[in-house]
Amino acid sequence: MLIDWFTVIAQVVNFLILVWLLKRFLYKPILGAIDAREQRIAKELADADAKKEEAKKEREEFQHKNEELDRQRAALLDKATEEVKAERRRLLDEARQAADQLSAKRQETLRNEAHSLNQAIRRRTQQEVFAIARKTLADLADANLEENMVRIFTQRLSEIEVQTKASLGAALQTAAEPALIRSAFELAEGQRTAIQKTLNEMFPAGINVRFETAPDLIGGIELSAGGQKVAWSIADYLAALEKGINELLKEKVIVKVKSQAEAANTP
Amino acid sequence: MHLSPDAIIFWQYGLFKLNATILYTWGLMCLLVIGSKLVTRKFSMELKRTRWQNLLEIIVSGIEKQIEEVGLNQPRKYLGFLGTLFLFVATASLFTIVPGYEPPTGSLSTTAALAICVFVAVPLFGIEASGLGDYFRGYLKPTFIMLPFNIISEFSRTLALAARLFGNMMSGTMILAILLTITPYLLPIAMSVLGLLTGMVQAYIFSILATVYIAAATRTRKPKPRLESGATHEA
């Protein structure tokens, strides 16, 4: 008999025990390990995916930020360039203006200097000319000349206009002090009386006259009373001449300055 | 010259006896359990693991995949039973290379025991999966006329399982023994290699047939697929 029933039963029991033992010691731990590993791998893959996603997001964000930064930098650079250009223009303008002002000032100073030099030269020349004239005339003036002067003075006095004569008369009459006759030299008695006589002829009321010597007249006679004055003197002539010359010089200077200024404005 | 290791009896007390079949089975059991215990003791859940762990993982996951491919949707539920069938038969054949070893599967008692286990396990799994009524109604399909044939098929396939494995394993050791007496040198080695191969194939066939039976039993609502018909011819 090939089948031994005791052995069959024993083998069935053996087999069932083996099933239980292997389940306990082989399948369970191995399947557990495989499951754990699979879970772990799945988790790691999910983690990796999440990290990848995150990295992608971060990269995009970074790129975005970078672009933004580039844009901002370009804008700032543009702005700075513009500002620098404007500043440069402004500084150049300022410098140009300052230079212009400086050059104008210098020109002005030069002009002023030239002008004052001219003025000084003119004044000096004028003074010299007048001093010479005055000296010459003073040298020439003597008693004879005085006599002639008195003559001319009395002639003038008698020839004055009616209106002037009236006002002079009023002044002579109302004046508290006596009328003053000034002359460069001491007048002789005859000359004094001639003048007194002329005055008396001209004005009905008696006029008190006081005589005075004034060398600054150079030559000539002057009658002054109550603010009115009738005179003939070389100093007067010289003064009139000087005044005329001064006016002429002044006009010339003004014209010159104007032409210079126009020349400076046209580059 | 024994036809079966059952005949080698070491100890007997009345009905109880300790023969080579039982002894070698215990030896294999110890080997399998201690081996598993040793390897799984230092099991790592990490990505890095030992070669032994890798080997065991490949075997177990391979069995699991095979069960799933046959058509069982929850392979883990059946892994304990079917996997142990395969591992026991495979290791029993594998150790034929050890001189003096008699494979316990070379005994008709052992193969009958395994076939009986399958014979009992198939309806149990089937009832568990689809309920008592549904399972037994499966025997009436496609018509009630098929009932006796279905019952005969249940018994005959169990018998076929036992006889096939026994025949193959027994013949392997027998051929080896006979050849050793005739040409003692090279040919037995070649036959031994062939024996290893047939042993592995038989282990595969035995467990895959059991799987197919269980798969068929757990899907009784559909017409019973006669998947085993092609496989039985192979033996």
Interface residues (C-beta under 8 A of the other chain):
Chain A: L2 I3 D4 W5 F6 T7 V8 I9 A10 Q11 V12 N14 F15 L16 I17 L18 V19 W20 L21 L22 K23 F25 L26 Y27 P29 I30 L31 G32 A33 I34 A36 R37 R40 I41
Chain B: L3 S4 D6 L15 F16 K17 N19 T21 I22 T25 W26 M29 L32 V33 S36 K37 T40 F43 S44 M45 E46 L47 R49 Q53 L56 E57 V60 S61 E64 R76 L79 G80 F81 G83 T84 L87 F88 P104 S107 L108 S109 T110 A112 A113 L114 I116 C117 F166
